[in-house]
Amino acid sequence: MSQTAESFKENYQKLQGIAQKLSDSSEVDIDELVPMVDEATRAYQLCKSRIEAVETALNNRLETENSSEIRSED
């Protein structure tokens, strides 16, 4: 698997772990809260960035294919 895919997968798992920890806990240690939010924010930004990059690549591919189909019909 590529490094980028691993990076997305690892960061997504971090987000899931943090969400699970927060939902399972009736009380969160205040000293852990800020670092958890910081880690979640970084992981979210990396995941969001990767999703946007994939969306852009797919849209570019579709536009290229649609453009070549239109030209071949002419």
N, CA, C and O atoms as CSV, one atom per row, in Angstrom:
chain,resi,resn,atom,element,x,y,z
A,1,MET,N,N,0.848,-1.183,0.000
A,1,MET,CA,C,0.000,0.000,0.000
A,1,MET,C,C,0.888,1.239,0.000
A,1,MET,O,O,1.963,1.232,0.599
A,2,SER,N,N,0.449,2.292,-0.662
A,2,SER,CA,C,1.269,3.496,-0.758
A,2,SER,C,C,1.322,4.236,0.572
A,2,SER,O,O,0.462,4.066,1.436
A,3,GLN,N,N,2.346,5.056,0.710
A,3,GLN,CA,C,2.527,5.830,1.944
A,3,GLN,C,C,1.342,6.767,2.173
A,3,GLN,O,O,0.904,6.936,3.310
A,4,THR,N,N,0.821,7.373,1.115
A,4,THR,CA,C,-0.304,8.296,1.254
A,4,THR,C,C,-1.542,7.571,1.760
A,4,THR,O,O,-2.247,8.077,2.633
A,5,ALA,N,N,-1.810,6.390,1.217
A,5,ALA,CA,C,-2.973,5.628,1.664
A,5,ALA,C,C,-2.821,5.238,3.129
A,5,ALA,O,O,-3.785,5.311,3.890
A,6,GLU,N,N,-1.626,4.828,3.531
A,6,GLU,CA,C,-1.378,4.497,4.927
A,6,GLU,C,C,-1.592,5.724,5.797
A,6,GLU,O,O,-2.193,5.646,6.868
A,7,SER,N,N,-1.098,6.843,5.328
A,7,SER,CA,C,-1.229,8.073,6.096
A,7,SER,C,C,-2.698,8.410,6.308
A,7,SER,O,O,-3.093,8.784,7.413
A,8,PHE,N,N,-3.502,8.285,5.274
A,8,PHE,CA,C,-4.941,8.541,5.404
A,8,PHE,C,C,-5.547,7.549,6.388
A,8,PHE,O,O,-6.284,7.928,7.299
A,9,LYS,N,N,-5.225,6.275,6.192
A,9,LYS,CA,C,-5.789,5.226,7.029
A,9,LYS,C,C,-5.399,5.430,8.496
A,9,LYS,O,O,-6.245,5.316,9.383
A,10,GLU,N,N,-4.147,5.726,8.748
A,10,GLU,CA,C,-3.686,5.950,10.121
A,10,GLU,C,C,-4.382,7.145,10.756
A,10,GLU,O,O,-4.796,7.085,11.914
A,11,ASN,N,N,-4.510,8.214,10.008
A,11,ASN,CA,C,-5.152,9.409,10.551
A,11,ASN,C,C,-6.641,9.199,10.772
A,11,ASN,O,O,-7.206,9.721,11.734
A,12,TYR,N,N,-7.274,8.449,9.902
A,12,TYR,CA,C,-8.689,8.135,10.092
A,12,TYR,C,C,-8.870,7.291,11.349
A,12,TYR,O,O,-9.810,7.501,12.116
A,13,GLN,N,N,-7.972,6.341,11.554
A,13,GLN,CA,C,-8.028,5.507,12.757
A,13,GLN,C,C,-7.800,6.346,14.015
A,13,GLN,O,O,-8.420,6.093,15.048
A,14,LYS,N,N,-6.918,7.338,13.934
A,14,LYS,CA,C,-6.719,8.245,15.074
A,14,LYS,C,C,-8.021,8.951,15.412
A,14,LYS,O,O,-8.408,9.035,16.578
A,15,LEU,N,N,-8.697,9.459,14.382
A,15,LEU,CA,C,-9.975,10.140,14.608
A,15,LEU,C,C,-10.996,9.209,15.245
A,15,LEU,O,O,-11.701,9.598,16.176
A,16,GLN,N,N,-11.075,7.996,14.751
A,16,GLN,CA,C,-12.010,7.023,15.321
A,16,GLN,C,C,-11.663,6.713,16.772
A,16,GLN,O,O,-12.552,6.612,17.618
A,17,GLY,N,N,-10.376,6.563,17.060
A,17,GLY,CA,C,-9.940,6.263,18.420
A,17,GLY,C,C,-10.262,7.376,19.393
A,17,GLY,O,O,-10.712,7.128,20.512
A,18,ILE,N,N,-10.030,8.597,18.964
A,18,ILE,CA,C,-10.316,9.753,19.819
A,18,ILE,C,C,-11.820,9.875,20.050
A,18,ILE,O,O,-12.262,10.107,21.175
A,19,ALA,N,N,-12.598,9.719,18.995
A,19,ALA,CA,C,-14.061,9.792,19.135
A,19,ALA,C,C,-14.561,8.703,20.074
A,19,ALA,O,O,-15.426,8.953,20.914
A,20,GLN,N,N,-14.024,7.502,19.937
A,20,GLN,CA,C,-14.434,6.394,20.795
A,20,GLN,C,C,-14.067,6.671,22.251
A,20,GLN,O,O,-14.863,6.424,23.157
A,21,LYS,N,N,-12.871,7.179,22.464
A,21,LYS,CA,C,-12.423,7.485,23.826
A,21,LYS,C,C,-13.322,8.545,24.470
A,21,LYS,O,O,-13.678,8.441,25.644
A,22,LEU,N,N,-13.678,9.552,23.695
A,22,LEU,CA,C,-14.544,10.610,24.225
A,22,LEU,C,C,-15.958,10.104,24.491
A,22,LEU,O,O,-16.579,10.503,25.477
A,23,SER,N,N,-16.470,9.238,23.633
A,23,SER,CA,C,-17.836,8.749,23.824
A,23,SER,C,C,-17.921,7.699,24.934
A,23,SER,O,O,-18.954,7.576,25.591
A,24,ASP,N,N,-16.848,6.950,25.145
A,24,ASP,CA,C,-16.850,5.919,26.186
A,24,ASP,C,C,-16.636,6.493,27.580
A,24,ASP,O,O,-17.014,5.883,28.581
A,25,SER,N,N,-16.042,7.645,27.632
A,25,SER,CA,C,-15.664,8.209,28.920
A,25,SER,C,C,-16.743,9.164,29.430
A,25,SER,O,O,-17.202,10.052,28.711
A,26,SER,N,N,-17.132,8.959,30.675
A,26,SER,CA,C,-18.098,9.888,31.264
A,26,SER,C,C,-17.400,11.169,31.696
A,26,SER,O,O,-18.022,12.224,31.814
A,27,GLU,N,N,-16.100,11.058,31.929
A,27,GLU,CA,C,-15.302,12.213,32.334
A,27,GLU,C,C,-13.965,12.152,31.621
A,27,GLU,O,O,-13.273,11.136,31.681
A,28,VAL,N,N,-13.596,13.230,30.947
A,28,VAL,CA,C,-12.316,13.288,30.253
A,28,VAL,C,C,-11.355,14.093,31.114
A,28,VAL,O,O,-11.697,15.157,31.629
A,29,ASP,N,N,-10.142,13.562,31.259
A,29,ASP,CA,C,-9.110,14.273,31.999
A,29,ASP,C,C,-8.805,15.574,31.257
A,29,ASP,O,O,-8.434,15.555,30.084
A,30,ILE,N,N,-8.962,16.683,31.938
A,30,ILE,CA,C,-8.770,18.005,31.325
A,30,ILE,C,C,-7.366,18.159,30.744
A,30,ILE,O,O,-7.172,18.873,29.761
A,31,ASP,N,N,-6.387,17.485,31.357
A,31,ASP,CA,C,-5.008,17.565,30.856
A,31,ASP,C,C,-4.834,16.802,29.544
A,31,ASP,O,O,-3.893,17.068,28.796
A,32,GLU,N,N,-5.725,15.862,29.260
A,32,GLU,CA,C,-5.671,15.103,28.008
A,32,GLU,C,C,-6.493,15.747,26.897
A,32,GLU,O,O,-6.277,15.459,25.719
A,33,LEU,N,N,-7.420,16.603,27.256
A,33,LEU,CA,C,-8.373,17.136,26.282
A,33,LEU,C,C,-7.701,17.969,25.186
A,33,LEU,O,O,-7.935,17.721,24.003
A,34,VAL,N,N,-6.889,18.930,25.548
A,34,VAL,CA,C,-6.263,19.797,24.536
A,34,VAL,C,C,-5.360,18.995,23.600
A,34,VAL,O,O,-5.453,19.175,22.386
A,35,PRO,N,N,-4.485,18.114,24.110
A,35,PRO,CA,C,-3.685,17.317,23.166
A,35,PRO,C,C,-4.539,16.423,22.262
A,35,PRO,O,O,-4.205,16.222,21.094
A,36,MET,N,N,-5.644,15.886,22.803
A,36,MET,CA,C,-6.529,15.058,21.974
A,36,MET,C,C,-7.180,15.892,20.874
A,36,MET,O,O,-7.275,15.445,19.731
A,37,VAL,N,N,-7.622,17.088,21.208
A,37,VAL,CA,C,-8.236,17.968,20.212
A,37,VAL,C,C,-7.198,18.370,19.163
A,37,VAL,O,O,-7.509,18.415,17.972
A,38,ASP,N,N,-5.980,18.660,19.590
A,38,ASP,CA,C,-4.909,19.013,18.641
A,38,ASP,C,C,-4.633,17.856,17.688
A,38,ASP,O,O,-4.515,18.058,16.479
A,39,GLU,N,N,-4.530,16.650,18.228
A,39,GLU,CA,C,-4.262,15.473,17.397
A,39,GLU,C,C,-5.422,15.209,16.440
A,39,GLU,O,O,-5.209,14.887,15.271
A,40,ALA,N,N,-6.636,15.345,16.935
A,40,ALA,CA,C,-7.814,15.137,16.088
A,40,ALA,C,C,-7.877,16.174,14.971
A,40,ALA,O,O,-8.226,15.849,13.837
A,41,THR,N,N,-7.542,17.410,15.291
A,41,THR,CA,C,-7.559,18.474,14.281
A,41,THR,C,C,-6.537,18.197,13.185
A,41,THR,O,O,-6.840,18.344,12.001
A,42,ARG,N,N,-5.328,17.799,13.573
A,42,ARG,CA,C,-4.294,17.475,12.577
A,42,ARG,C,C,-4.729,16.296,11.715
A,42,ARG,O,O,-4.594,16.335,10.492
A,43,ALA,N,N,-5.251,15.249,12.351
A,43,ALA,CA,C,-5.685,14.064,11.611
A,43,ALA,C,C,-6.826,14.412,10.657
A,43,ALA,O,O,-6.846,13.951,9.516
A,44,TYR,N,N,-7.767,15.218,11.118
A,44,TYR,CA,C,-8.899,15.632,10.286
A,44,TYR,C,C,-8.409,16.419,9.069
A,44,TYR,O,O,-8.852,16.165,7.949
A,45,GLN,N,N,-7.508,17.363,9.282
A,45,GLN,CA,C,-7.003,18.176,8.175
A,45,GLN,C,C,-6.285,17.314,7.138
A,45,GLN,O,O,-6.440,17.530,5.937
A,46,LEU,N,N,-5.495,16.332,7.602
A,46,LEU,CA,C,-4.807,15.447,6.667
A,46,LEU,C,C,-5.796,14.589,5.878
A,46,LEU,O,O,-5.642,14.416,4.669
A,47,CYS,N,N,-6.794,14.062,6.549
A,47,CYS,CA,C,-7.812,13.257,5.859
A,47,CYS,C,C,-8.593,14.107,4.855
A,47,CYS,O,O,-8.821,13.690,3.719
A,48,LYS,N,N,-8.991,15.277,5.279
A,48,LYS,CA,C,-9.754,16.181,4.410
A,48,LYS,C,C,-8.936,16.560,3.176
A,48,LYS,O,O,-9.456,16.573,2.061
A,49,SER,N,N,-7.667,16.864,3.381
A,49,SER,CA,C,-6.787,17.231,2.277
A,49,SER,C,C,-6.654,16.084,1.274
A,49,SER,O,O,-6.678,16.302,0.063
A,50,ARG,N,N,-6.515,14.872,1.785
A,50,ARG,CA,C,-6.379,13.708,0.909
A,50,ARG,C,C,-7.664,13.452,0.133
A,50,ARG,O,O,-7.618,13.150,-1.059
A,51,ILE,N,N,-8.794,13.568,0.787
A,51,ILE,CA,C,-10.081,13.377,0.110
A,51,ILE,C,C,-10.255,14.414,-0.990
A,51,ILE,O,O,-10.695,14.079,-2.090
A,52,GLU,N,N,-9.917,15.658,-0.710
A,52,GLU,CA,C,-10.029,16.711,-1.720
A,52,GLU,C,C,-9.098,16.450,-2.900
A,52,GLU,O,O,-9.468,16.706,-4.046
A,53,ALA,N,N,-7.890,15.942,-2.632
A,53,ALA,CA,C,-6.956,15.633,-3.714
A,53,ALA,C,C,-7.489,14.513,-4.596
A,53,ALA,O,O,-7.369,14.568,-5.820
A,54,VAL,N,N,-8.073,13.509,-3.979
A,54,VAL,CA,C,-8.645,12.399,-4.745
A,54,VAL,C,C,-9.847,12.882,-5.555
A,54,VAL,O,O,-10.009,12.499,-6.714
A,55,GLU,N,N,-10.687,13.718,-4.952
A,55,GLU,CA,C,-11.840,14.284,-5.671
A,55,GLU,C,C,-11.387,15.062,-6.899
A,55,GLU,O,O,-11.958,14.911,-7.979
A,56,THR,N,N,-10.375,15.881,-6.738
A,56,THR,CA,C,-9.845,16.681,-7.840
A,56,THR,C,C,-9.302,15.783,-8.942
A,56,THR,O,O,-9.569,16.013,-10.121
A,57,ALA,N,N,-8.542,14.764,-8.564
A,57,ALA,CA,C,-7.981,13.849,-9.555
A,57,ALA,C,C,-9.089,13.115,-10.317
A,57,ALA,O,O,-9.011,12.958,-11.535
A,58,LEU,N,N,-10.113,12.671,-9.600
A,58,LEU,CA,C,-11.229,11.983,-10.264
A,58,LEU,C,C,-11.994,12.913,-11.195
A,58,LEU,O,O,-12.350,12.530,-12.309
A,59,ASN,N,N,-12.246,14.131,-10.739
A,59,ASN,CA,C,-12.943,15.097,-11.593
A,59,ASN,C,C,-12.133,15.407,-12.837
A,59,ASN,O,O,-12.695,15.513,-13.927
A,60,ASN,N,N,-10.819,15.556,-12.696
A,60,ASN,CA,C,-9.959,15.813,-13.857
A,60,ASN,C,C,-10.005,14.646,-14.826
A,60,ASN,O,O,-10.053,14.840,-16.041
A,61,ARG,N,N,-9.992,13.433,-14.289
A,61,ARG,CA,C,-10.042,12.243,-15.142
A,61,ARG,C,C,-11.364,12.192,-15.895
A,61,ARG,O,O,-11.385,11.915,-17.094
A,62,LEU,N,N,-12.470,12.459,-15.199
A,62,LEU,CA,C,-13.777,12.439,-15.847
A,62,LEU,C,C,-13.896,13.520,-16.911
A,62,LEU,O,O,-14.452,13.277,-17.982
A,63,GLU,N,N,-13.379,14.706,-16.626
A,63,GLU,CA,C,-13.419,15.789,-17.619
A,63,GLU,C,C,-12.607,15.421,-18.848
A,63,GLU,O,O,-13.024,15.698,-19.973
A,64,THR,N,N,-11.461,14.804,-18.648
A,64,THR,CA,C,-10.613,14.389,-19.769
A,64,THR,C,C,-11.311,13.334,-20.599
A,64,THR,O,O,-11.295,13.397,-21.829
A,65,GLU,N,N,-11.926,12.361,-19.936
A,65,GLU,CA,C,-12.635,11.307,-20.665
A,65,GLU,C,C,-13.842,11.866,-21.408
A,65,GLU,O,O,-14.084,11.496,-22.557
A,66,ASN,N,N,-14.596,12.745,-20.774
A,66,ASN,CA,C,-15.751,13.357,-21.425
A,66,ASN,C,C,-15.321,14.198,-22.617
A,66,ASN,O,O,-15.980,14.194,-23.657
A,67,SER,N,N,-14.236,14.906,-22.466
A,67,SER,CA,C,-13.728,15.739,-23.546
A,67,SER,C,C,-13.292,14.896,-24.735
A,67,SER,O,O,-13.574,15.252,-25.879
A,68,SER,N,N,-12.615,13.791,-24.485
A,68,SER,CA,C,-12.171,12.928,-25.585
A,68,SER,C,C,-13.352,12.215,-26.239
A,68,SER,O,O,-13.319,11.947,-27.440
A,69,GLU,N,N,-14.395,11.905,-25.467
A,69,GLU,CA,C,-15.590,11.283,-26.061
A,69,GLU,C,C,-16.298,12.260,-26.979
A,69,GLU,O,O,-16.767,11.873,-28.049
A,70,ILE,N,N,-16.381,13.506,-26.583
A,70,ILE,CA,C,-17.043,14.527,-27.403
A,70,ILE,C,C,-16.273,14.722,-28.700
A,70,ILE,O,O,-16.877,14.830,-29.767
A,71,ARG,N,N,-14.939,14.770,-28.621
A,71,ARG,CA,C,-14.113,14.942,-29.825
A,71,ARG,C,C,-14.245,13.757,-30.764
A,71,ARG,O,O,-14.257,13.937,-31.981
A,72,SER,N,N,-14.345,12.552,-30.228
A,72,SER,CA,C,-14.443,11.367,-31.093
A,72,SER,C,C,-15.814,11.274,-31.769
A,72,SER,O,O,-15.942,10.631,-32.811
A,73,GLU,N,N,-16.829,11.901,-31.198
A,73,GLU,CA,C,-18.155,11.913,-31.809
A,73,GLU,C,C,-18.229,12.880,-32.972
A,73,GLU,O,O,-19.068,12.717,-33.858
A,74,ASP,N,N,-17.365,13.887,-32.986
A,74,ASP,CA,C,-17.407,14.895,-34.064
A,74,ASP,C,C,-16.887,14.385,-35.353
A,74,ASP,O,O,-16.862,15.118,-36.342
